[in-house]
């Protein structure tokens, strides 16, 4: 896909009325992208699953990247009280939108929101063969701790303020 000007993509908090848009987005992802995000080939997400991806409350945050009314990316965080990592994050970008910086934009926006809520550390799991995301993490967090475990890389980093 040709790069689209950044202002053409809105990054906004998820809303309950986004359920059908997110279901269509997930259904349009390639098997490879679904596996890299969910560590399985989830093909037909149920209503409860989609609602969990849209949860925004004191512990959960969810963002959508929207272009011309269509969801093209999703990012979420979950606050973990009393653990070494304040929040866990997960991000997925539609296949046609990968490689244009959208994932980085989603992560930066999610981190700003998490820092405003007091989070200082972030954790994420990345499949070991996902070199693009691992390179993005190294660029955003050169000091991040990465530990390989069962085909995945467990990443821990400080949230930059």
C-alpha positions as a LaTeX table, in Angstrom:
\begin{tabular}{lrrr}
\hline
Residue & $x$ (\AA) & $y$ (\AA) & $z$ (\AA) \\
\hline
Unk1 & 0.00 & 0.00 & 0.00 \\
Unk2 & 1.18 & 3.50 & $-0.72$ \\
Unk3 & 1.85 & 5.53 & 2.39 \\
Unk4 & $-1.16$ & 7.52 & 3.51 \\
Unk5 & $-0.58$ & 10.86 & 5.22 \\
Unk6 & $-0.65$ & 10.38 & 8.99 \\
Unk7 & $-3.57$ & 12.75 & 9.42 \\
Unk8 & $-5.68$ & 10.49 & 7.20 \\
Unk9 & $-5.62$ & 7.85 & 9.96 \\
Unk10 & $-7.41$ & 8.66 & 13.19 \\
Unk11 & $-6.12$ & 7.04 & 16.37 \\
Unk12 & $-8.86$ & 7.08 & 18.97 \\
Unk13 & $-10.12$ & 5.19 & 22.02 \\
Unk14 & $-12.25$ & 2.15 & 21.26 \\
Unk15 & $-16.00$ & 2.41 & 21.91 \\
Unk16 & $-18.65$ & $-0.25$ & 22.50 \\
Unk17 & $-20.24$ & 0.59 & 19.14 \\
Unk18 & $-17.00$ & $-0.45$ & 17.38 \\
Unk19 & $-17.76$ & $-4.15$ & 17.88 \\
Unk20 & $-18.79$ & $-4.92$ & 14.30 \\
Unk21 & $-15.95$ & $-2.82$ & 12.80 \\
Unk22 & $-13.40$ & $-4.71$ & 14.94 \\
Unk23 & $-14.96$ & $-8.08$ & 14.04 \\
Unk24 & $-14.61$ & $-7.23$ & 10.32 \\
Unk25 & $-11.03$ & $-6.02$ & 10.89 \\
Unk26 & $-10.04$ & $-9.25$ & 12.65 \\
Unk27 & $-11.74$ & $-11.36$ & 9.99 \\
Unk28 & $-9.76$ & $-9.58$ & 7.27 \\
Unk29 & $-6.35$ & $-10.27$ & 8.84 \\
Unk30 & $-4.17$ & $-12.91$ & 7.24 \\
Unk31 & $-3.59$ & $-16.11$ & 9.17 \\
Unk32 & 0.03 & $-15.05$ & 9.69 \\
Unk33 & $-0.95$ & $-11.68$ & 11.18 \\
Unk34 & $-3.62$ & $-13.25$ & 13.44 \\
Unk35 & $-1.09$ & $-15.79$ & 14.68 \\
Unk36 & 1.51 & $-13.12$ & 15.37 \\
Unk37 & $-0.99$ & $-11.10$ & 17.40 \\
Unk38 & $-2.96$ & $-13.82$ & 19.20 \\
Unk39 & $-0.37$ & $-16.66$ & 19.07 \\
Unk40 & $-3.10$ & $-18.73$ & 17.42 \\
Unk41 & $-5.10$ & $-18.60$ & 14.21 \\
Unk42 & $-8.31$ & $-17.12$ & 15.67 \\
Unk43 & $-10.51$ & $-16.95$ & 12.59 \\
Unk44 & $-14.05$ & $-16.19$ & 13.75 \\
Unk45 & $-13.90$ & $-14.13$ & 16.92 \\
Unk46 & $-16.94$ & $-14.41$ & 19.17 \\
Unk47 & $-18.80$ & $-11.45$ & 20.64 \\
Unk48 & $-17.21$ & $-11.84$ & 24.08 \\
Unk49 & $-13.74$ & $-11.93$ & 22.57 \\
Unk50 & $-14.36$ & $-8.75$ & 20.56 \\
Unk51 & $-15.89$ & $-6.97$ & 23.57 \\
Unk52 & $-12.76$ & $-7.82$ & 25.59 \\
Unk53 & $-10.64$ & $-6.17$ & 22.89 \\
Unk54 & $-12.74$ & $-3.00$ & 23.20 \\
Unk55 & $-12.67$ & $-2.73$ & 27.00 \\
Unk56 & $-11.73$ & 0.70 & 28.30 \\
Unk57 & $-11.83$ & 1.13 & 32.06 \\
Unk58 & $-9.48$ & 1.81 & 35.00 \\
Unk59 & $-7.40$ & $-1.32$ & 34.16 \\
Unk60 & $-7.79$ & $-1.63$ & 30.39 \\
Unk61 & $-7.23$ & 0.71 & 27.49 \\
Unk62 & $-7.93$ & 0.09 & 23.82 \\
Unk63 & $-7.16$ & 2.21 & 20.79 \\
Unk64 & $-8.24$ & 1.90 & 17.19 \\
Unk65 & $-6.59$ & 3.23 & 14.05 \\
Unk66 & $-9.40$ & 4.17 & 11.68 \\
Unk67 & $-9.15$ & 5.11 & 8.00 \\
Unk68 & $-12.29$ & 6.17 & 6.13 \\
Unk69 & $-14.50$ & 4.49 & 8.72 \\
Unk70 & $-12.62$ & 1.16 & 8.64 \\
Unk71 & $-10.50$ & $-0.18$ & 11.49 \\
Unk72 & $-6.94$ & $-0.70$ & 10.24 \\
Unk73 & $-5.20$ & $-1.22$ & 13.58 \\
Unk74 & $-5.85$ & $-2.09$ & 17.23 \\
Unk75 & $-3.78$ & $-1.62$ & 20.37 \\
Unk76 & $-4.61$ & $-2.47$ & 23.95 \\
Unk77 & $-3.09$ & $-2.42$ & 27.40 \\
Unk78 & $-3.96$ & $-4.16$ & 30.63 \\
Unk79 & $-2.79$ & $-2.84$ & 33.98 \\
Unk80 & $-1.13$ & $-5.45$ & 36.21 \\
Unk81 & $-1.23$ & $-4.46$ & 39.85 \\
Unk82 & 1.59 & $-5.60$ & 42.12 \\
Unk83 & 3.73 & $-7.14$ & 39.37 \\
Unk84 & 7.13 & $-6.24$ & 37.93 \\
Unk85 & 5.43 & $-4.81$ & 34.83 \\
Unk86 & 2.79 & $-2.09$ & 35.22 \\
Unk87 & 1.03 & $-2.78$ & 31.92 \\
Unk88 & 1.01 & $-5.46$ & 29.24 \\
Unk89 & 0.36 & $-4.32$ & 25.68 \\
Unk90 & $-0.63$ & $-5.92$ & 22.40 \\
Unk91 & $-0.90$ & $-4.37$ & 18.94 \\
Unk92 & $-2.08$ & $-5.55$ & 15.54 \\
Unk93 & $-2.07$ & $-3.67$ & 12.24 \\
Unk94 & $-3.96$ & $-4.78$ & 9.13 \\
Unk95 & $-1.81$ & $-6.51$ & 6.54 \\
Unk96 & $-2.13$ & $-3.71$ & 3.96 \\
Unk97 & $-1.10$ & $-1.12$ & 6.56 \\
Unk98 & 2.02 & $-2.81$ & 7.91 \\
Unk99 & 5.33 & $-1.10$ & 7.33 \\
Unk100 & 4.04 & 2.49 & 7.23 \\
Unk101 & 4.62 & 3.36 & 10.91 \\
Unk102 & 1.08 & 2.76 & 12.11 \\
Unk103 & 2.11 & 0.21 & 14.76 \\
Unk104 & 4.63 & 2.66 & 16.19 \\
Unk105 & 1.98 & 5.40 & 16.30 \\
Unk106 & $-0.42$ & 3.11 & 18.14 \\
Unk107 & 2.27 & 2.11 & 20.65 \\
Unk108 & 3.37 & 5.72 & 21.28 \\
Unk109 & $-0.24$ & 6.82 & 21.85 \\
Unk110 & $-0.89$ & 3.87 & 24.16 \\
Unk111 & 2.30 & 4.65 & 26.12 \\
Unk112 & 1.36 & 8.34 & 26.55 \\
Unk113 & $-2.03$ & 7.30 & 27.92 \\
Unk114 & $-0.48$ & 4.67 & 30.22 \\
Unk115 & 2.13 & 7.12 & 31.55 \\
Unk116 & $-0.65$ & 9.65 & 32.28 \\
Unk117 & $-2.28$ & 6.94 & 34.42 \\
Unk118 & 0.96 & 6.36 & 36.33 \\
Unk119 & 2.45 & 3.34 & 34.54 \\
Unk120 & 6.24 & 3.20 & 34.48 \\
Unk121 & 6.99 & $-0.17$ & 32.89 \\
Unk122 & 5.58 & $-2.05$ & 29.93 \\
Unk123 & 5.69 & $-5.70$ & 28.99 \\
Unk124 & 4.79 & $-7.53$ & 25.81 \\
Unk125 & 5.20 & $-10.94$ & 24.25 \\
Unk126 & 6.37 & $-11.15$ & 20.63 \\
Unk127 & 6.78 & $-14.29$ & 18.56 \\
Unk128 & 10.48 & $-14.87$ & 18.01 \\
Unk129 & 10.18 & $-14.81$ & 14.21 \\
Unk130 & 8.50 & $-11.38$ & 14.18 \\
Unk131 & 11.69 & $-9.52$ & 13.29 \\
Unk132 & 9.89 & $-6.34$ & 12.24 \\
Unk133 & 8.26 & $-5.84$ & 15.64 \\
Unk134 & 11.41 & $-6.82$ & 17.53 \\
Unk135 & 13.35 & $-4.21$ & 15.50 \\
Unk136 & 10.69 & $-1.59$ & 16.30 \\
Unk137 & 10.99 & $-2.42$ & 20.01 \\
Unk138 & 14.80 & $-2.14$ & 19.89 \\
Unk139 & 14.44 & 1.27 & 18.22 \\
Unk140 & 11.80 & 2.57 & 20.67 \\
Unk141 & 13.36 & 1.00 & 23.77 \\
Unk142 & 17.08 & 0.31 & 23.24 \\
Unk143 & 17.40 & $-0.59$ & 26.94 \\
Unk144 & 14.53 & $-3.12$ & 26.88 \\
Unk145 & 15.10 & $-6.51$ & 28.46 \\
Unk146 & 14.31 & $-9.36$ & 26.07 \\
Unk147 & 14.10 & $-12.98$ & 27.17 \\
Unk148 & 13.35 & $-15.87$ & 24.81 \\
Unk149 & 10.86 & $-18.40$ & 26.11 \\
Unk150 & 9.01 & $-21.13$ & 24.15 \\
Unk151 & 9.30 & $-19.46$ & 20.74 \\
Unk152 & 8.34 & $-16.04$ & 22.05 \\
Unk153 & 10.33 & $-13.08$ & 23.31 \\
Unk154 & 9.21 & $-11.55$ & 26.60 \\
Unk155 & 9.98 & $-7.84$ & 26.51 \\
Unk156 & 10.15 & $-5.48$ & 29.49 \\
Unk157 & 10.90 & $-1.75$ & 29.16 \\
Unk158 & 10.53 & 1.56 & 30.94 \\
Unk159 & 7.82 & 3.84 & 29.62 \\
Unk160 & 9.47 & 6.99 & 28.35 \\
Unk161 & 7.89 & 10.16 & 29.63 \\
\hline
\end{tabular}
